[in-house]
Amino acid sequence: MHLFRFAASSLVLSMVACSVSSEGTSSEDTAEVVQGGYRVTLATPGPVTAGTTPELAIKVLGPGGRPVKEFDDLHTQNMHVVGVSSDLQDFFHIHPTLAPDGTLTVAAPIGRAQPYNIFFEYDPKGDDASQLSRSVLLPVDAQAVAPSLATSAAIFDGSRLRSTTAGGARFELQAQAHGMIMTGMTTTFRVAIKTAAGAPVTDLTEWLGMPGHAIVLSEDASTFIHAHAMAPDSGGMGHAGMPGMDMGGMAMGEGGGHGGHGGHGGSSGGTPAVTPSVLDIDVNLPKAGLYKIFVQVKRGEDVLTAPFVIKAQTM
C-alpha cells in the first residue's frame, strides 16, 4: 500500500455554512488527528502515475484510534471525496463504497503529474457534527503548478455576465445587482443553464438530493467551500466550507454543495425531482482575491461540471 501525506481539519456545522480550521501536515505514512478525535488515512495499491485511475483506500479512525465502520447519511452518501490538481484544472467529486470493516474504496481519475488536494466530507454515525479532512496525494514525478487564474479570459467580478459550456450545455453566471462580489457577506451567484441554442434546459434532475452543487477554491487553496445550488427564492442555504492548507498552516473559509468529474458521480436513488434551469448559489467568501468555482448539475445520466473564475473584493 502506498500512503500519502495528510493534514486534517475539524468542521463546525451550521444551517448556513461550515467553517473548518487545522494546521500542520504529517509525514507520508501517518495522519494528523482532527479536532473531535477523528483522523483519515489514505492509501493506494502502489505508486500513482498521471493518466491512471488508482483505487483509493480510505479509513476513518475515531477517538482512541477505533475504526469508524458506520456513517450517517451525508447528502445520500457515506462520504464525499473531492480532488483537485495544484493548478486547479483537474477536478473530481466521487463517492466511495463502504466495506463492513469500515474501509471506503473509490477509483480516482488522476490526470496530471501534480500534487492533488483531496478533501473528505463524512459524518461518523452517532456523532453530532460532520467532519472535513484533507490529504495531499503525490503522483510519481509530481511537480506543483501554480494556478493561473489571473490570465483567465473571462473573470467574473459581478459586473457582467460570464458563460462557459459543459456537456453541450451553456452555463451563464449572471451579473450582481451591486456590480461586485464583496467579501465577508453572503453573495448569491445566479446560474442559468441553457441549451446550445440558448433555450432553458428542461431535463435537469436532482443530484445527491439537491438541484445542484458547487465547490469553491481560492487560488492559493487556503479556502474550500462546498455550496448548494437551489431554486431562486427557495430559502436554501449552503452546506460545508473549509479553508485549505498552506503546507505550514491552514486557514479556512465558509460556504455551503457537492461536485463530480464529468460523468463520475452518484445518484440519490429513486425518481429524481425535476430541477429548474436557473439556480442560486449562496457563498460567503472570506477574503479578497481570485477563486475557482465548479458548478455541478445532473442532466440525464451525466453530471456536468462548469468551472468559472470569480473575483472577490473588499468593501
GUROBA-870160 format. One line per 5 residues: number of its first residue (from 1); for each residue x, y, z of C-alpha. Coordinates in Angstrom, 1 decimal, decimal comma. Last residue first. Layout:
NUM = X/Y/Z  ...
// end
This chain:
315 = -15,8/47,0/0,6  -13,4/44,2/0,0  -13,2/42,5/-3,4  -13,9/39,0/-4,7  -13,0/37,8/-8,2
310 = -14,5/34,6/-9,8  -13,0/32,1/-12,2  -15,7/29,7/-13,5  -15,8/25,9/-14,0  -18,9/24,1/-15,3
305 = -19,2/20,4/-14,2  -22,0/18,3/-15,8  -23,1/15,1/-14,1  -24,5/12,8/-16,7  -27,4/10,3/-16,7
300 = -30,0/12,9/-17,8  -28,6/16,2/-16,9  -27,2/16,4/-13,4  -25,8/19,7/-12,1  -22,4/20,9/-11,0
295 = -20,8/24,4/-10,6  -17,1/24,3/-10,1  -15,9/27,7/-8,6  -12,3/28,9/-8,9  -11,4/31,8/-6,7
290 = -9,5/35,0/-7,1  -8,8/37,6/-4,4  -10,4/39,3/-1,4  -11,0/37,2/1,7  -13,7/35,2/3,5
285 = -16,0/34,5/0,6  -19,6/33,8/1,8  -21,4/31,8/-0,8  -25,1/31,3/-1,7  -25,7/29,5/-5,0
280 = -28,9/30,3/-6,9  -30,3/28,2/-9,7  -32,0/28,8/-13,1  -32,8/25,7/-15,2  -35,2/24,3/-12,7
275 = -34,6/20,7/-11,4  -37,0/17,9/-11,8  -37,0/15,6/-8,8  -35,1/12,3/-9,0  -37,1/9,0/-9,1
270 = -35,4/6,6/-6,7  -31,7/6,8/-5,9  -29,7/9,7/-4,8  -27,3/9,2/-7,7  -23,6/9,4/-7,6
265 = -20,7/10,9/-9,5  -18,3/10,5/-12,4  -19,9/11,7/-15,6  -17,7/14,7/-15,9  -15,9/14,7/-12,6
260 = -18,4/15,4/-9,9  -19,4/18,0/-7,3  -21,0/18,7/-3,9  -22,7/21,6/-2,1  -22,2/25,5/1,6
255 = -19,9/28,4/2,2  -17,2/29,4/4,6  -13,4/29,7/4,6  -10,5/28,2/6,5  -6,9/29,0/7,4
250 = -4,2/26,3/7,4  -0,6/26,1/8,4  2,8/25,2/7,1  1,6/23,4/3,9  -0,7/26,3/3,2
245 = -3,8/24,2/3,7  -7,4/24,6/2,8  -10,2/26,8/4,0  -13,2/24,5/4,5  -16,8/25,2/3,9
240 = -19,9/23,0/4,1  -23,6/23,0/3,5  -25,2/26,1/1,9  -28,6/27,6/2,3  -32,0/27,0/0,7
235 = -34,6/29,8/1,1  -36,3/28,7/-2,1  -36,1/32,3/-3,5  -34,3/31,0/-6,6  -34,1/27,2/-6,9
230 = -31,1/25,9/-5,1  -27,4/25,3/-5,8  -25,6/24,1/-2,7  -22,2/25,1/-1,6  -18,9/23,4/-0,6
225 = -16,3/25,9/0,2  -12,5/25,4/0,4  -10,2/28,3/1,3  -6,4/28,1/1,5  -6,1/26,6/-1,9
220 = -3,9/29,6/-3,0  -6,3/30,5/-5,8  -9,3/30,1/-3,5  -11,5/27,0/-4,0  -15,2/26,9/-4,4
215 = -17,2/23,6/-4,9  -20,7/24,0/-6,2  -23,8/21,8/-6,1  -27,1/21,4/-7,9  -30,8/20,7/-7,5
210 = -30,1/18,8/-4,3  -30,6/15,2/-3,1  -27,3/13,9/-4,3  -28,2/15,1/-7,8  -31,6/16,5/-8,6
205 = -32,8/16,4/-12,2  -32,1/18,6/-15,3  -34,1/17,8/-18,4  -35,7/21,1/-19,3  -32,8/23,3/-20,4
200 = -33,6/26,9/-21,0  -33,1/27,9/-24,6  -29,9/29,4/-25,9  -29,3/27,1/-28,9  -26,5/25,3/-27,1
195 = -29,1/24,5/-24,4  -29,3/26,7/-21,3  -28,3/26,6/-17,7  -28,8/29,9/-15,8  -26,6/30,4/-12,7
190 = -27,3/33,1/-10,1  -24,5/33,6/-7,6  -25,8/34,9/-4,3  -23,2/36,6/-2,3  -23,3/36,3/1,5
185 = -21,1/38,8/3,3  -17,5/39,0/4,4  -16,0/39,6/1,0  -17,9/41,5/-1,7  -18,6/40,4/-5,2
180 = -19,3/43,4/-7,5  -22,0/45,0/-9,7  -24,5/45,7/-6,9  -27,3/43,8/-8,6  -24,8/41,0/-9,5
175 = -24,3/40,0/-13,1  -25,4/36,5/-14,2  -23,2/33,5/-14,3  -24,3/31,6/-17,5  -23,8/27,9/-18,1
170 = -24,3/26,7/-21,7  -25,0/23,0/-22,1  -23,3/20,5/-24,5  -21,6/18,6/-21,7  -20,1/21,8/-20,3
165 = -20,0/25,3/-21,7  -18,9/28,6/-20,2  -20,6/32,0/-19,6  -19,9/35,3/-18,0  -22,5/38,1/-17,4
160 = -21,2/41,5/-16,2  -20,3/43,4/-13,1  -20,1/40,5/-10,6  -16,4/40,0/-10,8  -16,5/37,0/-13,2
155 = -13,1/36,5/-14,8  -13,4/35,8/-18,5  -10,2/35,3/-20,4  -8,5/33,7/-17,4  -4,9/35,0/-17,0
150 = -5,5/35,9/-13,4  -6,5/32,3/-12,6  -3,0/31,0/-13,4  -2,9/28,3/-10,8  0,6/27,3/-9,6
145 = 2,0/24,0/-10,9  3,4/21,6/-8,3  5,5/18,9/-9,8  4,6/15,3/-9,3  7,3/12,8/-10,5
140 = 5,1/9,8/-9,4  1,7/11,0/-8,1  1,6/12,9/-4,8  -1,8/12,8/-3,0  -2,3/15,6/-0,4
135 = -4,9/14,8/2,2  -7,7/16,9/3,6  -10,4/16,4/6,3  -14,0/17,6/6,9  -16,1/16,1/9,7
130 = -19,9/16,3/10,2  -21,1/17,0/13,7  -23,2/15,4/16,4  -21,6/12,0/16,2  -23,8/8,9/16,2
125 = -22,6/7,6/12,9  -19,5/9,3/11,7  -20,4/12,1/9,3  -18,2/12,5/6,3  -16,6/15,0/4,0
120 = -13,1/14,2/2,6  -11,0/16,7/0,7  -8,2/15,6/-1,7  -5,5/18,2/-2,8  -3,7/16,7/-5,7
115 = 0,0/17,2/-6,3  0,8/17,3/-10,0  1,6/14,8/-12,6  -1,8/15,2/-14,2  -4,9/13,2/-14,9
110 = -5,6/11,3/-11,7  -9,1/9,8/-12,0  -10,0/8,4/-8,6  -11,3/4,9/-8,1  -13,2/4,5/-4,8
105 = -12,8/2,5/-1,6  -14,0/3,1/1,9  -12,7/0,8/4,6  -15,0/0,5/7,6  -14,6/-3,3/8,2
100 = -18,0/-4,0/6,6  -17,0/-2,3/3,3  -18,1/1,2/2,3  -18,1/2,2/-1,3  -16,6/5,6/-2,1
95 = -18,2/8,7/-3,7  -16,6/11,0/-6,3  -16,1/14,6/-6,9  -13,3/15,3/-9,4  -11,3/18,2/-10,7
90 = -8,3/18,8/-13,0  -7,6/22,5/-13,7  -7,0/23,9/-10,2  -3,2/24,2/-10,9  -2,4/22,0/-7,9
85 = -4,8/19,3/-9,1  -8,2/19,0/-7,5  -10,0/16,2/-5,5  -13,3/16,0/-3,8  -14,3/12,8/-1,9
80 = -17,8/12,7/-0,4  -18,5/10,1/2,2  -21,3/7,8/3,3  -23,6/9,2/0,7  -27,2/10,5/0,2
75 = -26,4/14,1/1,2  -24,5/13,0/4,2  -26,2/9,9/5,6  -24,7/8,8/8,9  -21,6/6,7/8,8
70 = -20,7/3,3/10,1  -17,4/1,4/10,4  -15,3/4,0/12,2  -12,1/2,3/13,2  -11,1/2,9/16,8
65 = -8,0/5,0/17,2  -8,8/6,2/20,7  -11,3/8,7/19,3  -12,2/7,8/15,8  -10,3/6,4/12,8
60 = -11,6/6,9/9,3  -10,1/4,7/6,6  -9,8/5,4/2,9  -8,5/3,0/0,2  -8,1/4,9/-3,1
55 = -8,2/2,9/-6,3  -6,0/4,3/-8,9  -7,4/5,8/-12,1  -4,4/6,5/-14,4  -3,3/9,4/-16,6
50 = -0,6/10,5/-14,1  1,1/7,8/-12,1  0,2/6,6/-8,6  2,6/4,4/-6,7  1,1/1,2/-5,3
45 = -2,1/-0,4/-4,1  -3,3/3,1/-2,9  -3,6/4,5/0,6  -5,4/7,3/2,5  -5,7/7,5/6,3
40 = -8,3/9,8/8,0  -8,4/11,2/11,5  -11,1/11,8/14,1  -10,8/12,9/17,7  -13,1/15,9/17,8
35 = -10,4/18,2/16,5  -8,6/16,3/13,8  -5,8/13,9/14,4  -2,9/14,2/12,0  -2,1/11,2/9,9
30 = 0,9/9,0/9,4  2,7/7,4/6,4  3,7/10,4/4,3  4,8/12,6/7,2  2,3/14,9/8,8
25 = 1,0/18,2/7,9  0,3/21,2/10,1  -2,8/23,2/10,9  -6,5/22,9/11,1  -9,6/25,1/10,6
20 = -13,0/24,5/9,3  -16,1/26,7/9,0  -19,4/25,2/7,9  -22,2/27,2/6,5  -25,8/28,4/6,8
15 = -27,6/25,8/8,9  -24,4/25,4/11,0  -21,6/22,9/11,0  -18,2/23,3/12,6  -15,7/21,1/10,8
10 = -12,4/19,9/12,1  -9,5/19,7/9,8  -7,0/17,2/8,6  -3,5/17,0/7,1  -2,1/14,1/5,2
5 = 0,9/13,0/3,3  0,2/9,8/1,3  0,4/6,1/1,9  1,2/3,5/-0,8  0,0/0,0/0,0
// end
